[in-house]
Amino acid sequence: MIGYPEKIANEEQLDDLLSEPGRELTGMFARTDGDILFLGITGKIGPSLAMMAARACKRAGVKKRIMGVSRNCSEEQRKIFGESGIEVITGDLLDQGFLKSLPKAENIFFLAGMKFGSTENLSLTWAINTYLPALVAENFRDSRIVVFSTGCVYPLVYPASGGSVETDIPIATGEYAQSCLGRERMFGYGSNKYGTGVILIRLNYSVEMRYGVLADIAQKVKNDQPVDLTMGYFNIIWQGDMNDFVLRSLEHVSSPASILNVTGPEILSVRETALKFGELMNKKPVFTGREADTALLSNAGEALRLFGKPRVTADMVIEWTADWIQEGGRLLGKPTHFEVRDGKY
């Protein structure tokens, strides 16, 4: 069992915690055949996800070829991946020649996507979020495919509902969400046509100290900036637990494609979270707006049934984040825009 610290001292410790595999994941890779290919390995999630897979395979005593595709991978990142036994393949996934040249790994994790600034280049947003999935579904028809999607395909719901469930009809607001629903439909089409095992992960939201909803709120509290209450409620899951859930979902692919909400068990209040950060930072939060009746919320009941509760609680992540922000820890500079209600990111 992992022992969690009261605070996270540095990025080395943070990255270690984010990629620490649990017993169940190690057992899964011990019985899973085939190599692993991560499509889009150098984003916010890819490095820790791939590292967790590599550590689990090593712990299980199994040898797999673990690969990751990146359009831009720094020498430092390549060195870190290499030390963990992860091969980096550099190229543009939208280049069909390059895509077809990739090894036909049995296990595919699709992480490529575009959100930040998506309204500024809508054609590229649709190309990456919808056209590319169609190409990947065709090219890797004989693989098991785990696809990162988003809870943004759901409508805004009342907090009392407990959040949207997998059987709810999507109502994608804005072109970003529409393109993500297009991603799901393309993988669904490939799954139906070829019998490909696919699972669509509707994530909402993954957090760690360097980015995410909690980091966004904590920064505003620290800097005496107003916290917008309009989107008054949200879900989160610690990225280490998200990595564990997503990797283990490989055993739950199906044809037709299955859908799984991945987030934490709680619905959190923006106001109460900001007040908690205020207590921890000895600051008085400044608020603007008022809570709308609805919010973008997902119900993770099925994921919790399959994988159990997250190992890291929301309260623990809030305390870690408050300390990280106060100590001036490095941030990725990629706000989540969780306050957005019209789908324009």
URURQUI-V551871 format. One record per residue. N is the residue number from 1. RES is the residue in one letter. PSI is psi in degrees with one decimal (none if undefined). BURIAL is # if it has 24 or more other ideal C-beta (glycine too) atoms within 12 Angstrom, else .. D_CENTER is the distance of its C-alpha to the mean C-alpha in whole Angstrom. Layout:
N;RES;PSI;BURIAL;D_CENTER
N;RES;PSI;BURIAL;D_CENTER
This chain:
1;M;134.0;.;23
2;I;136.3;.;21
3;G;123.7;.;23
4;Y;138.8;#;21
5;P;165.4;.;23
6;E;-29.2;.;24
7;K;158.8;.;23
8;I;118.6;#;21
9;A;-34.7;.;23
10;N;175.8;.;22
11;E;-30.6;.;19
12;E;-45.0;.;20
13;Q;-39.7;.;20
14;L;-48.5;#;16
15;D;-34.6;#;15
16;D;-43.9;.;17
17;L;-39.5;#;16
18;L;-25.7;#;12
19;S;11.2;#;14
20;E;116.1;#;16
21;P;147.4;#;16
22;G;173.6;#;18
23;R;-40.9;.;21
24;E;-40.0;#;20
25;L;-42.2;#;17
26;T;-42.6;#;20
27;G;-37.4;.;22
28;M;-46.5;#;20
29;F;-25.0;#;20
30;A;-26.2;.;24
31;R;6.9;.;25
32;T;125.4;#;22
33;D;153.1;.;24
34;G;163.4;#;23
35;D;171.7;#;22
36;I;133.8;#;18
37;L;122.9;#;17
38;F;118.4;#;13
39;L;101.6;#;14
40;G;75.7;#;12
41;I;-9.4;#;12
42;T;21.2;#;13
43;G;-155.4;#;10
44;K;-32.2;#;8
45;I;-35.4;#;6
46;G;-48.4;#;9
47;P;-48.8;#;12
48;S;-32.7;#;11
49;L;-48.1;#;9
50;A;-39.5;#;13
51;M;-38.2;#;15
52;M;-41.6;#;14
53;A;-44.2;#;15
54;A;-42.4;#;18
55;R;-38.2;#;19
56;A;-42.1;#;19
57;C;-41.8;#;21
58;K;-42.5;.;23
59;R;-32.2;.;24
60;A;-11.4;.;24
61;G;27.6;.;27
62;V;146.0;#;26
63;K;118.8;.;26
64;K;149.5;#;23
65;R;117.9;#;23
66;I;121.5;#;19
67;M;154.5;#;19
68;G;138.3;#;16
69;V;134.4;#;17
70;S;140.7;#;17
71;R;-36.3;#;19
72;N;112.1;.;20
73;C;121.8;#;19
74;S;160.0;.;22
75;E;-36.9;.;24
76;E;-45.7;.;23
77;Q;-43.3;#;19
78;R;-39.9;.;21
79;K;-44.0;.;24
80;I;-45.2;#;21
81;F;-45.2;#;19
82;G;-38.6;.;23
83;E;-22.2;.;24
84;S;4.2;#;21
85;G;20.7;#;23
86;I;123.3;#;20
87;E;136.6;#;21
88;V;127.1;#;20
89;I;121.3;#;21
90;T;130.7;#;22
91;G;173.7;#;22
92;D;115.1;#;21
93;L;-22.4;#;20
94;L;-11.1;#;21
95;D;108.7;.;25
96;Q;-33.9;.;26
97;G;-44.5;.;28
98;F;-45.7;.;25
99;L;-44.1;#;23
100;K;-20.0;.;26
101;S;-10.8;.;27
102;L;148.9;#;24
103;P;141.8;#;24
104;K;70.9;.;24
105;A;148.0;#;22
106;E;-25.2;#;22
107;N;116.4;#;18
108;I;133.5;#;15
109;F;116.9;#;12
110;F;109.7;#;11
111;L;-8.6;#;8
112;A;136.6;#;11
113;G;164.5;#;11
114;M;126.2;#;13
115;K;-59.3;#;12
116;F;123.7;.;14
117;G;18.5;.;18
118;S;-25.1;#;17
119;T;-14.0;#;21
120;E;-20.6;.;22
121;N;75.0;.;22
122;L;-34.2;.;22
123;S;-40.2;.;23
124;L;-37.9;#;21
125;T;-47.2;#;18
126;W;-35.9;#;19
127;A;-46.0;#;20
128;I;-40.6;#;16
129;N;-20.0;#;15
130;T;-48.8;#;18
131;Y;-47.5;#;20
132;L;-44.9;#;18
133;P;-36.7;#;17
134;A;-41.4;#;21
135;L;-43.2;#;22
136;V;-42.0;#;19
137;A;-36.5;#;20
138;E;-45.7;#;24
139;N;-32.9;#;23
140;F;40.8;#;22
141;R;-24.4;#;23
142;D;8.1;.;24
143;S;169.7;#;21
144;R;131.9;#;19
145;I;123.1;#;15
146;V;122.9;#;12
147;V;125.7;#;10
148;F;121.5;#;7
149;S;-154.1;#;8
150;T;149.3;#;8
151;G;-7.5;#;10
152;C;-12.3;#;12
153;V;-11.1;#;15
154;Y;158.5;#;16
155;P;166.8;#;19
156;L;138.2;#;20
157;V;164.9;#;21
158;Y;137.1;.;23
159;P;-34.5;#;22
160;A;-17.5;.;25
161;S;-19.9;.;23
162;G;-3.3;.;21
163;G;160.4;#;18
164;S;143.6;#;17
165;V;167.0;#;18
166;E;-25.9;#;17
167;T;-5.4;.;20
168;D;146.8;.;21
169;I;125.9;.;21
170;P;143.2;#;19
171;I;90.3;.;20
172;A;113.9;#;18
173;T;122.1;#;20
174;G;159.1;#;20
175;E;-29.8;#;20
176;Y;-53.7;#;16
177;A;-38.4;#;15
178;Q;-41.2;#;18
179;S;-32.8;#;17
180;C;-37.3;#;14
181;L;-36.8;#;16
182;G;-40.0;#;18
183;R;-48.7;#;15
184;E;-42.4;#;15
185;R;-36.6;#;19
186;M;-42.9;#;20
187;F;-34.6;#;18
188;G;-40.3;#;20
189;Y;-47.3;#;23
190;G;-39.7;#;22
191;S;-43.1;#;22
192;N;-40.8;.;25
193;K;-41.5;.;27
194;Y;-3.8;.;27
195;G;21.8;.;26
196;T;133.9;#;22
197;G;119.3;#;20
198;V;143.7;#;17
199;I;133.7;#;14
200;L;116.3;#;12
201;I;109.1;#;8
202;R;98.0;#;9
203;L;139.4;#;6
204;N;94.3;#;8
205;Y;152.7;#;7
206;S;139.3;#;5
207;V;149.1;#;8
208;E;-173.3;#;11
209;M;-28.9;#;14
210;R;-13.4;#;14
211;Y;167.9;#;12
212;G;173.8;#;10
213;V;-43.8;#;13
214;L;-42.3;#;15
215;A;-38.1;#;15
216;D;-47.6;#;16
217;I;-43.1;#;19
218;A;-40.6;#;20
219;Q;-41.1;#;21
220;K;-41.6;#;23
221;V;-46.2;#;25
222;K;-40.2;#;26
223;N;10.5;.;27
224;D;32.9;.;29
225;Q;146.6;.;27
226;P;136.6;.;27
227;V;119.3;#;24
228;D;123.3;#;23
229;L;-0.1;#;24
230;T;-49.8;#;24
231;M;88.3;#;20
232;G;-9.2;#;21
233;Y;155.3;#;19
234;F;164.8;#;15
235;N;151.5;#;12
236;I;160.2;#;10
237;I;136.0;#;9
238;W;134.0;#;10
239;Q;-32.9;#;7
240;G;-41.2;#;10
241;D;-38.4;#;10
242;M;-45.0;#;7
243;N;-45.1;#;8
244;D;-48.1;#;11
245;F;-45.1;#;10
246;V;-44.7;#;8
247;L;-41.4;#;11
248;R;-19.3;#;14
249;S;-10.8;#;13
250;L;-29.5;#;15
251;E;2.5;#;18
252;H;19.7;#;17
253;V;155.7;#;18
254;S;168.6;#;20
255;S;119.0;#;23
256;P;160.4;.;23
257;A;139.0;#;19
258;S;163.3;#;17
259;I;138.7;#;15
260;L;122.9;#;12
261;N;130.8;#;11
262;V;113.7;#;8
263;T;-174.3;#;9
264;G;174.0;#;12
265;P;-15.1;#;16
266;E;153.2;#;17
267;I;118.4;#;18
268;L;148.8;#;18
269;S;131.2;#;21
270;V;-44.3;#;20
271;R;-51.1;#;24
272;E;-35.4;#;24
273;T;-43.1;#;21
274;A;-40.7;#;23
275;L;-37.2;#;26
276;K;-43.7;#;25
277;F;-37.7;#;24
278;G;-43.4;#;27
279;E;-45.1;.;29
280;L;-27.9;#;27
281;M;-1.1;#;28
282;N;46.5;.;31
283;K;157.7;#;30
284;K;111.8;.;31
285;P;147.0;#;28
286;V;130.9;.;29
287;F;153.2;#;28
288;T;149.1;.;28
289;G;-173.6;.;28
290;R;155.5;.;28
291;E;125.2;#;26
292;A;163.9;.;26
293;D;-25.6;.;26
294;T;164.8;.;23
295;A;167.8;#;19
296;L;104.8;#;16
297;L;141.0;#;15
298;S;146.9;#;14
299;N;118.3;#;16
300;A;22.7;#;14
301;G;-40.5;.;17
302;E;-42.1;#;17
303;A;-39.4;#;14
304;L;-33.8;.;16
305;R;-39.8;.;19
306;L;-40.7;#;18
307;F;-7.4;#;16
308;G;178.8;.;18
309;K;150.6;.;17
310;P;146.4;#;14
311;R;-27.0;#;16
312;V;125.6;#;16
313;T;161.4;.;17
314;A;-41.2;#;16
315;D;-38.7;.;20
316;M;-42.4;#;19
317;V;-37.3;#;16
318;I;-44.4;#;18
319;E;-43.1;#;21
320;W;-43.6;#;19
321;T;-42.3;#;18
322;A;-44.9;#;21
323;D;-42.6;#;23
324;W;-46.2;#;21
325;I;-42.8;#;21
326;Q;-36.3;.;25
327;E;0.0;.;25
328;G;31.3;.;24
329;G;152.5;#;21
330;R;141.1;.;20
331;L;155.7;#;17
332;L;-13.6;#;15
333;G;30.6;.;17
334;K;85.8;.;14
335;P;147.8;#;14
336;T;-22.6;#;12
337;H;36.5;#;15
338;F;-18.5;#;14
339;E;-16.6;#;18
340;V;130.2;#;18
341;R;-10.5;#;20
342;D;6.1;.;21
343;G;5.1;#;18
344;K;97.9;.;19
345;Y;none;#;17
